[in-house]
Amino acid sequence: MPISRRALLGAAGAVASVPISRAKAQQPRQTIRIGVLTDLSGPFRDITGETSVICARQALADFGVSGSAFDVEIIRGDHKNDPKLGTDIARHWIEQDGVDVIADVPNSDVALAVSGLCREKDKILLDASATATILTGTHCSPNTVVWSFDTYLAARSTGGAVVKAGGNTWYILGPDYLFGRSLDEQTEKVVKRFSGEVLGHYLYPFPGTYDFSPYLQQAVASGAKVIGLANTGFETLNCVAQAADLGLHQTGVQIAPLQMFITDVHALGLRVAGGLYITETFYWDLNDRTRSFTSRVRPKTPANPPNSLQASAYGSVLHYLKTVATMGVAEAKKSGAATVARMKQMPTDDDAFGTGSIAANGRGAFPAYLFQVKTEEESQGLWDAYKLVSATPAQEALIPLDQTGCKLSQG
């Protein structure tokens, strides 16, 4: 029978007479709230987007929320690659909806703004897919974790492999915003480290650039052996496809996409993407544990298995939940910085990335893998896309702490 508001208020005075053990049993379970802030409609929706949300939810299932001492709620939002909109959504979530953690956040400009907000509000940013090194460098935060991938890793692994294979003259093409500038800078450092030379750069307007043919032709005219693509998402797809349409491979010029994922390979098809070198920190068919994770999440993502960024949403959320269970919900909610500090103290372990750790500057330490995309003849079926070329140990995949510019790493 419904209880009236008057009866409910009247009952409040009787609480003191209830035995303490019963009063505790009647208390509601505490709730952790996680907001997955992603790109659901723009150029990064296929490499993050809905699959990132699903992977974050898979972390709840694998953690076993139903059997834990607390509840977890996940909400999602589309920042549309606008730092102001992204910050406004995050602020509303934190101030009005009681959100404790912001997760995913593709687009480094958006992530940098949200990282600042989380530090101000003492909440947490679990960055799965924004990769500019500034986030764990000069603008590092005690409230931010960057899980498994950044522009240093992309440049070091893919760029380094191409240079060592003879591609010693480069032209770098990328978008004119924080991520593109970071990947351009890191790639140039790698090329020069291996005695190569960068003959030119072009940073095009972002967003809104779709025709890359003039820029690709300009790159060819420079005489460079390699065109380094310091972009990601739809832009990388368009660049690789348009380079194929222009017949650049017939000129001897090599296309080197520096941040490309299995979802991109599938979109291009092996006829176009076959032979490209790609770096990822996760591949669904890498080992028994990655296959196990993929088998659990795959029925919920019929369009594609997760890539490194999407798997990072899973790994980061799962490690956070394990940390909350260790600390207790009330303690974890008191301070995002204190909870991140505890996350750094605890070793990480999940089916997507295996065992790992989080460095003092908030960067997750996991091995990285250089793959070559299979040809149509080599592939045994849908999503059988990679052959492993080499692995970079976890600590070698990170910028040395004393070179990051992060003051946290000095503590």
C-alpha positions in Angstrom: 0.0 0.0 0.0 1.4 3.5 -0.9 2.9 5.4 2.0 1.9 9.1 2.3 4.5 11.8 2.7 3.1 12.6 6.2 3.4 9.0 7.3 6.9 8.9 6.0 7.9 12.1 7.8 6.3 10.8 11.0 8.2 7.6 10.7 11.5 9.5 10.8 11.3 10.0 14.5 11.1 6.2 15.1 14.5 5.5 13.5 16.3 5.8 16.8 14.3 2.9 18.2 15.4 0.5 15.5 18.3 -1.7 16.6 21.6 -0.6 15.0 22.1 -3.8 13.1 18.7 -3.4 11.4 19.2 0.3 10.8 22.5 -0.5 8.9 20.8 -3.2 6.9 18.1 -0.8 5.8 20.6 1.8 4.5 20.6 2.2 0.7 23.7 0.9 -1.1 26.1 3.7 -2.1 26.4 4.4 -5.8 29.4 5.3 -8.0 28.5 7.3 -11.1 30.6 7.2 -14.2 30.0 9.4 -17.2 31.4 8.2 -20.6 32.0 11.4 -22.5 32.7 10.4 -26.1 32.2 11.1 -29.8 28.9 9.6 -30.8 28.3 11.6 -34.0 31.6 12.9 -35.3 34.9 11.8 -36.9 35.9 9.6 -34.0 32.6 7.8 -33.5 33.8 4.5 -35.0 37.1 4.4 -33.2 35.5 5.3 -29.8 31.8 6.1 -29.5 29.2 3.5 -28.7 31.7 0.7 -28.5 33.6 2.6 -25.8 30.4 2.9 -23.8 29.8 -0.8 -24.2 33.3 -1.6 -23.1 32.9 0.6 -20.0 29.7 -1.4 -19.2 31.6 -4.6 -19.7 33.9 -3.6 -16.9 31.0 -3.4 -14.6 29.9 -6.9 -15.6 33.4 -8.4 -15.2 33.9 -6.6 -11.9 30.7 -8.1 -10.6 28.8 -5.1 -9.4 25.7 -7.2 -8.5 27.8 -9.0 -5.9 29.7 -6.0 -4.6 29.0 -3.7 -1.7 28.0 -0.8 -4.0 26.1 0.1 -7.1 27.5 1.6 -10.3 25.7 3.8 -12.8 27.0 4.7 -16.3 25.7 7.6 -18.3 26.9 8.7 -21.7 27.3 12.0 -23.5 28.4 13.3 -27.0 30.9 16.2 -26.8 30.8 16.7 -30.5 34.5 17.6 -30.5 33.8 20.9 -28.8 35.9 21.6 -25.7 33.3 24.1 -24.4 30.4 21.6 -24.9 32.5 18.8 -23.4 33.3 20.8 -20.3 29.7 22.0 -19.9 28.5 18.4 -20.0 31.1 17.3 -17.6 30.4 20.2 -15.2 26.7 19.4 -15.2 27.4 15.7 -14.6 29.6 16.6 -11.6 27.6 19.4 -10.1 24.1 18.2 -10.8 24.2 14.5 -11.3 26.8 13.4 -8.8 29.2 11.9 -11.3 32.5 10.7 -9.8 34.4 9.8 -12.9 34.5 11.0 -16.5 35.7 8.3 -18.9 36.9 8.0 -22.5 37.0 11.6 -23.9 38.4 11.4 -27.4 39.9 14.7 -28.8 42.8 16.0 -26.8 41.5 19.6 -26.7 38.3 18.3 -25.0 40.2 16.0 -22.7 42.6 18.8 -21.6 39.7 21.0 -20.7 37.9 18.2 -18.8 41.1 17.2 -17.1 41.3 20.7 -15.7 37.7 20.6 -14.5 38.2 17.3 -12.8 41.3 18.7 -11.0 39.2 21.7 -9.9 36.4 19.6 -8.7 38.6 16.8 -7.3 37.0 14.2 -9.6 38.6 11.7 -11.9 39.3 11.6 -15.7 40.0 8.1 -17.0 41.3 9.1 -20.4 41.0 6.1 -22.8 41.3 7.8 -26.2 42.8 11.3 -26.1 46.5 10.8 -26.8 48.4 14.2 -26.8 51.4 13.8 -24.5 50.7 17.1 -22.8 48.0 15.3 -20.8 50.7 13.4 -18.9 53.4 16.0 -19.5 53.4 19.7 -18.7 49.6 19.6 -18.0 49.5 16.3 -16.1 47.1 16.2 -13.2 46.9 14.1 -10.0 43.2 13.4 -11.1 43.9 12.1 -14.6 44.9 8.7 -15.9 45.8 8.2 -19.6 45.4 4.4 -20.0 47.3 2.8 -22.8 48.1 5.0 -25.8 49.7 8.4 -26.7 51.3 10.2 -29.6 54.8 9.3 -28.3 54.0 5.6 -28.5 52.5 6.0 -32.0 55.5 7.9 -33.3 58.1 5.6 -31.6 56.6 2.3 -32.7 55.1 2.9 -36.2 57.3 5.8 -37.2 60.5 4.2 -35.8 59.8 1.0 -37.7 59.3 2.8 -41.0 62.5 4.9 -40.6 64.5 1.8 -39.7 63.1 0.0 -42.8 64.6 2.8 -45.0 61.9 5.5 -45.0 64.4 8.2 -44.0 62.8 11.3 -45.6 59.3 12.4 -44.4 56.5 14.8 -45.0 54.1 15.0 -42.1 50.4 15.8 -42.6 48.0 16.4 -39.7 45.1 18.4 -38.2 45.7 21.8 -36.7 44.7 21.1 -33.1 46.4 19.7 -30.0 46.5 16.0 -31.0 47.8 16.7 -34.5 50.5 19.1 -33.3 51.6 16.6 -30.7 51.8 13.6 -33.1 53.6 15.8 -35.7 56.1 16.9 -33.0 56.7 13.4 -31.7 57.1 11.9 -35.1 59.7 14.5 -36.2 61.7 13.7 -33.0 61.7 10.0 -33.9 62.6 10.5 -37.5 65.6 12.7 -36.5 66.6 10.2 -33.7 67.2 7.6 -36.4 69.1 10.1 -38.6 66.2 10.8 -40.9 64.9 14.1 -42.2 61.5 15.8 -42.3 61.2 17.7 -45.5 57.9 19.4 -44.8 54.8 19.7 -42.6 51.2 20.7 -43.2 48.6 21.2 -40.5 45.2 21.4 -42.1 42.0 23.0 -40.5 40.1 20.8 -38.1 37.3 19.8 -38.2 35.9 20.2 -41.6 38.7 19.0 -44.0 37.6 16.2 -46.3 39.6 16.6 -49.5 43.2 15.7 -48.8 44.3 15.3 -52.4 46.0 18.7 -52.7 48.0 18.1 -49.5 49.0 14.6 -50.5 50.2 15.9 -53.9 52.1 18.7 -52.1 53.8 16.0 -49.9 54.8 14.0 -53.0 56.3 17.1 -54.6 58.6 17.5 -51.5 60.4 14.4 -52.6 59.9 12.6 -49.3 59.9 8.8 -49.3 57.2 8.7 -46.6 54.0 10.7 -46.0 53.4 10.4 -42.3 49.7 10.8 -41.4 49.5 12.5 -38.0 45.7 12.2 -37.8 43.1 9.6 -36.8 39.6 8.5 -37.4 37.8 9.5 -40.6 40.7 11.8 -41.6 43.1 8.8 -41.7 40.6 6.8 -43.7 40.2 9.6 -46.2 43.9 10.2 -46.5 44.7 6.5 -47.1 41.8 6.0 -49.6 42.6 9.2 -51.5 46.3 8.3 -51.7 45.3 5.0 -53.2 43.0 6.8 -55.7 46.0 9.0 -56.7 48.1 5.9 -57.2 50.8 7.2 -54.8 52.0 3.6 -54.1 53.0 3.4 -57.8 55.3 6.4 -57.3 57.3 4.6 -54.6 56.0 7.0 -51.8 55.0 5.1 -48.6 51.9 6.1 -46.6 52.5 5.8 -42.8 49.4 6.2 -40.7 50.7 6.9 -37.2 47.4 6.4 -35.3 45.2 3.9 -37.0 43.2 1.0 -35.5 41.5 -2.2 -36.6 38.2 -0.5 -37.0 39.9 1.7 -39.7 41.4 -1.3 -41.4 38.0 -2.9 -41.6 36.5 0.3 -43.1 39.2 0.6 -45.7 39.3 -3.1 -46.6 42.5 -5.2 -46.9 42.9 -4.4 -50.6 43.7 -0.9 -49.6 45.1 -1.3 -46.1 47.1 -4.5 -46.6 50.8 -4.0 -45.9 50.4 -0.9 -43.7 52.2 -0.9 -40.3 50.0 -0.2 -37.3 50.6 0.1 -33.6 48.0 -1.0 -31.1 48.2 -1.9 -27.4 45.3 -4.4 -27.7 44.3 -6.8 -30.5 41.4 -9.1 -30.1 43.3 -12.2 -31.4 46.6 -11.5 -29.6 46.3 -14.2 -26.9 43.8 -16.3 -24.9 42.9 -13.4 -22.5 42.2 -10.9 -25.3 40.1 -13.5 -27.1 38.2 -14.2 -23.8 37.5 -10.5 -23.3 36.4 -10.1 -26.9 34.1 -13.1 -26.7 32.3 -11.5 -23.8 31.9 -8.0 -25.3 31.5 -9.0 -29.0 27.7 -10.0 -28.8 27.1 -6.4 -27.6 29.1 -4.8 -30.4 28.0 -6.7 -33.6 29.5 -4.1 -35.9 33.1 -4.5 -34.6 35.4 -6.0 -32.0 37.0 -3.3 -29.8 40.2 -1.5 -30.7 42.9 -0.3 -28.3 41.1 2.9 -27.4 37.8 1.2 -26.8 39.5 -1.6 -24.8 41.1 1.2 -22.7 37.7 2.3 -21.6 37.2 -1.2 -20.3 40.6 -1.5 -18.6 40.6 1.9 -16.9 37.1 1.6 -15.5 37.7 -2.0 -14.3 40.9 -0.9 -12.4 39.0 2.1 -10.9 36.3 -0.2 -9.6 38.8 -2.6 -8.1 40.4 0.5 -6.4 37.0 1.6 -5.0 36.4 -1.8 -3.6 39.8 -1.7 -1.8 39.3 1.8 -0.5 35.6 1.7 0.2 33.0 3.9 -1.6 32.9 6.6 1.0 36.6 7.1 1.0 36.9 6.9 -2.8 34.2 9.6 -3.2 36.1 12.0 -0.8 38.9 12.8 -3.3 39.5 11.9 -6.9 43.2 12.7 -6.5 43.5 10.3 -3.5 41.7 7.6 -5.4 44.0 8.0 -8.5 47.0 7.9 -6.1 45.7 4.5 -4.9 45.2 3.4 -8.5 48.9 4.1 -9.1 49.9 2.0 -6.1 47.9 -1.0 -7.2 49.1 -3.3 -10.1 46.6 -3.5 -13.0 45.4 -6.8 -14.4 42.6 -7.4 -16.9 41.9 -9.6 -19.9 42.4 -6.8 -22.5 45.9 -5.6 -21.4 47.2 -8.3 -19.0 49.3 -7.0 -16.1 50.5 -3.5 -15.9 50.9 -0.4 -13.8 50.3 3.4 -13.8 53.3 5.7 -13.7 53.6 8.7 -11.4 52.4 11.1 -14.2 49.2 9.1 -14.7 50.3 7.2 -17.9 49.4 3.5 -18.0 52.3 1.2 -18.6 51.5 -1.7 -21.0 53.3 -3.4 -23.9 52.7 -2.1 -27.4 52.6 -4.1 -30.5 53.6 -3.3 -34.0 51.5 -5.1 -36.6 51.5 -5.3 -40.3 48.0 -5.5 -41.9 47.4 -8.7 -43.7 46.7 -8.9 -47.4 43.4 -10.3 -48.7 45.3 -13.6 -49.5 46.7 -13.8 -46.0 43.5 -13.2 -44.0 41.6 -16.2 -42.8 38.3 -14.3 -42.3 36.6 -11.2 -41.1 38.6 -9.2 -38.6 41.7 -11.5 -39.1 43.6 -8.4 -39.9 47.1 -8.3 -38.3 50.3 -10.2 -38.2 52.6 -9.4 -35.3 55.9 -7.8 -36.2 57.4 -6.8 -32.9 56.5 -5.8 -29.3 57.7 -2.8 -27.2 58.0 -3.5 -23.5 55.8 -1.5 -21.2 58.4 0.9 -19.8 60.0 1.5 -23.2 56.6 2.5 -24.6 56.5 5.5 -22.2 58.4 8.8 -22.3 61.0 8.7 -19.5 59.4 10.5 -16.5 62.3 13.0 -16.3 61.5 14.1 -19.9 57.8 14.5 -19.6 57.8 17.9 -17.9 55.2 16.6 -15.4 55.8 17.9 -11.9 54.0 14.9 -10.4 56.8 12.6 -11.6 59.2 14.6 -9.4 57.4 13.6 -6.2 
